[in-house]
């Protein structure tokens, strides 16, 4: 252990041994563990109340009644999932980062070396915030239809400040369409990512650790899934079942984890050979204990990078589907707005180009941040 | 285990994968209500006939009221004997419709693959050997740009710029133009550029990373020490080993990019190729054609993966077959 690192609090575990120091390792483990019992309890409480609220919304509240009456927000199925994903993010990303100040500061210094990535992170923070609270501030595009205000150009092309980014063929302000599109992209990117990364990590570590037939069966399945082009499968399933945002998100989550599984497997295979895993096994640690305590934390840098770089793929995929007309007809995806503006390209080019610019910048920012994260947390 | 055994196993796996993919489509069709029957029945109901009776007759005529196992055997046999049914939306057998369409897809698909492979690997290898030079940074910028730009938006911006504002290129594809003519090249220019941009970026990033790994290895240093020229080091030493992982991404990722891209490009530029055929089939609920346009990319992917694994055998003598 390096000199400047704070030593784990083992004082209570130390007993006055004769000759050798005697250490109660379970106590050390508990003290060393980054998750205090209070956080676990809080997480359990949050998830319990989420489940309760979900049941209340679906069983007791009528279908049309808004869930949060004050702001008139009727939480949909996808939005419930987003809330769950955000809660997971708070407890498994934000809290650990806030607790390990020193490590966070170190990563931040590494990350800051990449100027483009810092700017990208700022832009993504903006998209995240606007996508999250924007729909509560600005009215839904369909409530803002105003045929008198159709085809208003954006302010830099001679338009008025009332419609800063212009309006579309039905007079809907483009900014409203973009804000609602941010929400859709946020949902698709984050929820699919959590699905895909969780499945990929579990499958990858299981294959690496158990080996033999488990490995063979899991990896053959991964081969098969990799062969089947996801986009084609999505089109087939949308053809058979009809388009909904939930279906698109679920399908992306369930059918695009094979890359992560492969990465995690090869990483875990290397880690599995290392001394600390051997030591844990020699000390009598069970399989799940070894996987949970030693393998998964040590492949996390791979997983975090893969997670960040998978988000733009999902966002682009959903936008492409919507562009082709296979998106959810009830949500205002950027792809849908871009597609709708195509027929007005010669006379109102802003309808297609401005939402596309936001889509492009969002995807670009995720790619910058993902690569900078890889450089920051993955020393190789 | 010897090489022959490995090849046999790979071919066997391709057969199994094909069988599973075909079975999967059958399973999906079985658990969902028949869209074609619903359309036919709805049309009949609109003209005053009994909805359920028409629906049943529709199913009966296509043998869809028989036991599942009988239908399954029939289905597999038909697929394997290339009896893929009749497409009502195109008014011809499914395979004939595909035979008409693939020429249009190949016209921009093949140039895009060749351009993206040459440019992607070329720029990737060049930046790996000239790291932190302006050219390398330019290459990285192009790679980020290509990966991040939504190809449908890129196509729209190109049409706006070159078609609407500058009026240099036609804004959509005209299938009456002769195959070998300047006009045809001009109208294929934008589709090829859009499609290759996305796959160039992926290949460039990957080949750069691979070549950097090998550029520091002992055998490359040895070759340099023996006085081999940079060109010889690149082609005989780095490329020889890097080709193995590079062929992986060429098949797996590029095929995926191109399949998804072909739907979008054919929609935007109105090219009557396979992507458009698939979309029309979905919109018109033409199930035999939907199946065919789903299975063909899957078969191509399976064969591609098989060829790639067989190429491994030829390219890299170090592979341990016992491990696979």
Interface residues (C-beta under 8 A of the other chain):
Chain A: X220 X223 X224 X226 X227 X228 X229 X230 X231 X232 X233 X235 X236 X237 X238 X239 X240 X241 X312 X316 X317 X319 X320 X323 X324 X325 X326 X335 X338 X339 X342 X345 X346 X349 X352 X353 X356 X357 X359 X360 X363 X364 X367 X368
Chain B: X13 X17 X20 X21 X24 X25 X28 X29 X32 X35 X144 X145 X147 X148 X149 X150 X151 X152 X153 X156 X157 X159 X160 X164 X252 X255 X256 X259 X260 X263 X264 X267 X268 X278 X279 X282 X283 X285 X290 X294 X297 X298 X301 X302 X305
